[in-house]
Amino acid sequence: MKIAVITDLHANREAVEAVLEHAAEQGVDRHAFVGDFVGYGADPAWVVDRVREHVGRGATAVMGNHDAAVAQGAMRSMRADARIVVDWTRARLDAGQIDFLARLPLMHETGELLFVHANAFQPAGWAYIEGKSEAVRSLQATRRRITFCGHMHEPMLYHLSIAGTAGSFVPVPGEAIPLLTSRRWLVIPGAAGQPRDGNPAACYAIYDEGTARLTYWRVPYDHEAATAKIRAAELPQSLALRLADGR
């Protein structure tokens, strides 16, 4: 079974459409949405509805910090532009869409896989996995062999050996990586809706359970259209610039 792991969609319709189309072309059997369906972008209702439709067909979805903020109220730790978008988003979602976000689980476990937005050691604390120390802490907090996280917006792969040696590397898009059973793995696919590694193309990953291989993908999309919508909605202009340069 091939699983498309998509995170940090951030209300970016154009990016999400492109990623879903690309995943279908790769023969994906199942989808896992790893949080932050809203925030920053101009199409929150459309993105929430697409995720909800996929969940209705058996997809996995977990809560991100922006989803929690829209459902429960903005957190003090959020930057000013993010708080502005939270209030704007709440006004554009109906009760059913907000209820869907509010009911999302923080984690989902199945077989040897764990899906969680930020980390496994304190999912509701929203701490970032910024390096090997946080990755190891997260891996040691679960018995699952492979953890899929979002939150960081930049693609990265961490691994931990039986001896406790940790490693990391930036994956090359389109190259399949064997996730050896002798190691534990933490996968950050990168953001579909707001990449921050200098490349504006949408990020996501596909995990093939049959071969235990993971492939990261970059998918170009019409970021100019998404940028124009942010400007038309009079959201913070820094968010529009971020889509244009991928930073």
Secondary structure, DSSP 8 states (H G I E B T S, - for coil): -EEEEEB--TT-HHHHHHHHHHHHHTT--EEEE-S--SSSSS-HHHHHHHHHHHHHTT-EE---HHHHHHHH---TTS-HHHHHHHHHHHTTS-HHHHHHHHT--SEEEETTEEEESS-SS-GGGT----SHHHHHHHHHT-S-SEEE--SS-S-EEEEEETTS-EEEE---TT--EE--TTEEEEEE--BSS---SS--SEEEEEEETTTTEEEEEEE---HHHHHHHHHHTT--HHHHHHHHHT-
